[in-house]
Amino acid sequence: MSSMKHAKAPAETTVVVAMSGGVDSSVAAALLVEQGYNCIGVMMRLWAEVGAGEGSTNKCCSLESVHDARRVADALGIPFYLINVEQPFKQKVVDFFIDGYSHGVTPNPCIECNRHIRFDYLLNYARRLGADYLATGHYARLHRGADGKVHLLKGVDDAKDQSYVLSVLGQAELNDVLFPVGDFPKPEVRRIAAARGLPIASKHDSMDLCFIFDDDYRRFLRDWAAEAMRPGPIVDRRGRVYGEHSGLPGYTIGQRKGLGIAGTPEPYFVIELDYPHNTLVVGPAAELGRDRLLAERVNWTLDAAPPAGTRAQCKIRYKAQAVDCTLFPLADDRVAVHFAAPLRDITPGQGAVFYDGDLCLGGGVIARSEIAEAIFAEQVEQAVTVA
């Protein structure tokens, strides 16, 4: 693992390691300690629902997780601190999640957590401590390019790659972070943990939303955004009514199962979530695909937008396959994305992340279709003609 900025001996380099009590962050800390870095383990206490009984602790910082992280830190001989980040996490991540569903989009809270909490709040905390770097257990790699900039690359384990949720980072952050496990496949990371006797070597990965204690986001929204979970009609493009939905946030674009409708001439899918009219629009597969999207709040990891007409690949969900696209950067941190073939599950609120092979170019938030079409009508066709 190479240093991304000034060359200092490891013993003279202080690294704050974001610890969660899991395998990845623990191995990240172990690798850095073995290389001689001066490490400090820090864990964040995040917001959790009140009144959830035994589940009222955020799963990322449960008592068990804190205990595991502290045991790892003790085994490695490094100091360990638990810091309270409940208020900014609630404001920047949980409220964002609730507000997104209330306004007709399907938000990705993990991207917002990286944008505002891990690589803003925690990174600045590390800087205030005088640390040279913040290290995390993310599966991604860093490389100093010939242009002198730090390139964010996919992790070697394609199944675990997390560059998608790191696409919000720019040069100011990438120069000050380390991803020690990004060069290893997950089985090797577990082997490293076991070989070093770390007490969490066999611990399961955490996959669900950390702040929802029972993993039921529909229940969470009923409790925290009841207005968004109002029942309403299920209709097709011609206005025929097929039934009643139980709240638009419970559905996703492209969904077929669980619609509770009958009498359709062929299999019907969710085509649109019409929030202004609280209507679930369904239709055949032929009505589902879109060959372009508009992304907002776009960040470019190299701090500069690529030229209009740049060929790239795009992922529209964390676990989606990257597909070929053409990028047309616009004003106001927006980018129009054109695909060679229609995609069936473009979902407003999710991240659209762009790649050139293994290099993560950046990403943005998929805009609602009515916003996208208005922008396309004004700007994109002209950009395509010029290109």
N, C-alpha and C positions, 0 to 999 in steps of 0.2 A: 504494500500500500504506500503510494507516494504522497508526499506533502504537496498541497495545492498552492502554497504561497512561499514565504521566505524559508530558507533552509536553516533549521535549528536542530541540534542534537535532540533525540527523543527525551533524554533526561531533563532537558531545558524547556520542553514543550508541555504545556498543560492542556489536557483535554477533559471537558465535561462530557460524560457519557450519559445519554438519556436512557434510564433503566426502567423496565416495566415488570421485571420478575419473570420474563419469558426467555426462551432459548436464544433468540436472535440478539437481543440487546446484551444478554449475559456473555455470549461468545464474542460480541464486538468488544466488550470491556476486557475480556480475557486476552484477546489478541493484542490489544493495545498495551496492556500491562506487560505481556511477554516481550513486546518490542521495546520496552523501556520507557514508555510515556508516563508522565505524571498524571494519573487519572483521578477524577472526582465523579462518583456516582450520584446522579440526581434523578429523583422520581417526582412526577407531578401528581398532586391530588386534584382530581377533576370533579366536576359537578355530577350529582346523582339525584334521582327523584327522592323526595321526602315521603315517608309513609309507605315505603315498599318493603317493610319488614326486613328480613335478612338480606334481601337483595337491594337495600337502599344505598349500597356503596357502588360507585362506578366500577365496572369490571376491570378496567385498566389499572385501578389502584385499590382493589379490595384489600382487606387485611392480609389475606393469603398472599397476594401479589407483593405487597409491601414486605412481608416477611421473607418471601423468596428473594426479592431484590437485595434485601439487607444481608441475607445469608451469602449470596454470591459476592457482594462487596466485601464481606468479612473474609471469605475464602480467598479473595484476590488481594486482600490487604490494602484496600482503598477506602477513603472516607465516603460516607453515604448521607445524603440529605433528602428530606421530603419537603417539597414546597407546595404551597396552596395556590392553585390556579383556578379555583372553582368559579369565581366571578367572571374573568375574561372568557373562560371556556363556555359558560352559560350564555354570555352575550354574543360571542363570535361564532359559536358552533351550534349549540342547542337552539337558540332563538332563530338562527339562520335556517336551520332544519325545519322548524315549525313555520316560519314565515314563508319559506319556499313552497311547502305544500299548500299553505293558505292562499298562495297567489298562482297556483297552477303549474308548478314545476316540480320535478323530482330531484331534490338536491343531493349532492355528494358531501356529507359532513367530513369525511376523511381528508378531502382536498382542502376544505376550509380550516380544519385543525392544523394541517401543515402550513397553510398560508399565515394564520394568525397566532397559533399557539406554539408549535414545535420550533418553527424557523423564524419566528418573530419574538414572541415573549420569552421562550426558553433560550433561544440563541442570544438575545440581548442580555438575559440573566448571566449566561456564560461569559459574555464579553465584560460585564460589570465585575465579575469575579477575577478578571484578568486572564481568562483562558484564551488559548490560541485557537482552539477548535471546539465545536460541538460534534460529537459522534452519536450516531443512531444505528439501530439494527436493520435499517432498510436494505432491501435487495436492489441495489443500483451501484453504478461505478462512476468514478470521476477520472478525467484525463485532461491534461494540459495540452491544448491544441497548438498547431503551428501559428495560429493567430494570437497566441498568448492568453486566450480565454480558457476557462474551465468548462469542459464539455460534460454534460450529464448523459451517461450511457445506460442502457438496459443492464440489469443484472445478468450474470451468466446462466442462472436458472430461469428459463423462460416462464416456467409455471409459477414462480414466486416473484418475478420482476415487479418492482413497485415504482418504476419511473413515472408511471401514469399519475400517481398521487403526489409526485415531487415536481410536476411540471410547473408549479407556481414559483419555483426558485429562480432567482436571477444571479448575476455575477456577485453581487454583494453578499449573498448567502452562500453560494457554491464555493467561494474562496475560503469560507470559514467553517466548512463541514467535512466530515469524514464518514464513509460508509464501509466499515471494515469487512462485513460479510458479503458484500456484493460480488466478490470474486469466487464465491463458493456456491455449489448447489446445496439445497436444504439438507439432504441426507449427510453431506460432509459436515455441515454446521452442527448437526446433532452428534455426529461422531466426535467432533472436536470437543463438544460439551462433555460427552461421556468420558473421553480420554483424559480430560483434565479434572474429572471428578466433580464437576459442577452439579449442585443439588437439583437442578431443573432440567437435566438432560432429556428426560422422557416426558416433559410437560407438553400438553396439547397446545396447538396454535389457537389463538383467539380470532374468530372470523366475523362476529356479529357487531352491531352498533354498541359501543361500550356503555353509553349512557341510558340504554333501555334495558332495565333489569331482567325482563322476561322475554326479550327478543321479539316482542310483538309490537311492531311499529304502528299498526292500526289501532291497537289499544292505547298506545302512547298518544296518538293524535286525537283520539276521542277524548282523552283526559285533558290535553293541552291545547287543542285546536278544534273544538267541537263543531264550530261553524263550517270547517272544511270537510267534515264527515257527514254532511246532510245527504239523505237519499235524494234521488232524482231520476229522470227518465233515461232509458237506453233506447237510442234511435239510430237509424241508418241515414245516409246522405239525403234520402228522399223524404225523410220525416216520419217514416213508419216506426211505431213504438213497439219494442220487443219486451219491455219489462222495466224494472226499477233497479238502479244500482244502490249500493250501500254506503256510498261516499267515494268521490273521485280519487282521493289519495290511495285507495285500495287497489287501483288498477294501473297497468303500465301499457305503453304503446306496444302493439304486437301481441298482446296477451290473447290466448284463445280459451284456455281452460278456466273454469270457475265463473263464467259470465252469467250462468243461470238463464240462458235464453234458448228458445226452441222455435221451430217453424221457419228457419232460414233456408234458402235454396241451396246453399253450400256452406262450408265452414266459415264462420265470421270471426273477425279479430277486432281488437280495440284499435280504432283508427285515430281517434282524437279525444282528448279530455277538454271539453268545452266548459271552462270554469265560469266565464261570464253568465252562462245559462245553466250551470250545474248539470250538464248533460254529457252522458257517455255516448260517443259516436262509434258505431261498429260498422263493419263492412267486409267484403271478400278480400282475399289476399291481393287482388289486382289493385285495390285502392290504398294499399298500405305503404308501398315504397316511396322514398324521396331520394332524389339524386343530389341534393345540396342542403347545406345548413349554414346558419350564421352563428358564430361564437362571439360572446361578449367577454369583457374583463380579461382580455387576452394578455398573457405573459410570454415573453420570448426569453428562453434561458440564456441566450447569448446577448441579451439586452438590445437587440435590433431585429426588426421584422425582415423576413426574407423578401426578395423581389416578387411582385405580382406575377402569377403564372408558375410559381415554384411547384415542381412535382414532389410529392411527399407521400407518407402513409398516415392514416388517421385511425385512432381508436375512439369509439364513441361510448364505451363503457370500460370499466376496469378489466374485466375478463374477456372483452371482445377481441376478435382478430383485427389486426391493423390492415386496413384496405387502402388501395391506391386512391390518391386525391390530388387536386390542384388547389393551391392556396392563393387567395387574393386579399392581402391585408388592406383594411380600410381605416378611416379616421376613428378616433375615440376608442382605441383599444378593441377594435373589432376585426374579424376576418371572415370572409366568405369562403366556404369550402365546397368544391364541386367533386362529385364522385363519378367514376367511370360507369358504375351501375347503381341502380337504386338500392338503398338500405331500408330494411323493414322496421327497425327499432330505434330510430333517432328520437331521443327523449329529451325534451327541454329540461334544463337544470343539471343534467349530467355533464361531465367533462368531455370535451373534444380535445384530444391530445395528439400532437403531430410529431412524426419521426422522419428521419433520413437514415434508414437502416437502424442501427443501434443507437444513433444519436437522437436524444429527445430535444426537439426544437422548441417546444413550449406547448401551451394549451389555453383553452378558455372554457366558458360555460355556454352550453347550447341554448340559444334564445328561443322563446316561444315562437310558434310558426307564424302568427300574425305579425309579429315584429320583424321576423326574418323576411317575409314576403314584401313588406313595405320597404325595407332597405334594398332588397333585390331589385324592386321596381325602379328605385331611384338611382342606384349606383352600380350594381353588379353587372348588368347587361352592358353598360358602357365600358366597364373594365374588361369584360370578356372580348368585346369588339376591338378594343385597343390592343389587347394581348394577341 
